[in-house]
Amino acid sequence: MNFDNRTGYDTRAGIFKLLSDDEATIVHTTNTAARLSDGAQFLDLESLDQGVQRARGTTAPLGRLLARTAVREKTWNSILLLVGIVP
């Protein structure tokens, strides 16, 4: 996957439109935590072309991460389809 700035912005906006109010709150809370647990799956919203990643110690700044545990399974799968990753 190769996202230019505009496509990346539109894709990130599309991702947030998929979130319920509860999920958006959880995503916000997750992004203010110290860091993700080792092994936790996430998407780096600034580097969607890297696909699903696993947290290992130091990761990308939390303000740009979407942790899998922050959303329902159905939402996670919809997000993966949106960014072109087969769940």
Buried (B, 14 or more C-beta within 10 A) or exposed (E): EEBEEEEBEEBBEEBEEBBEEEBBEBBEEBBEEEEBEEEBBBBBBBBBEEEBBEBEEEBBEBEBBBBBEBBEEEBBBBBBEBBEBEE
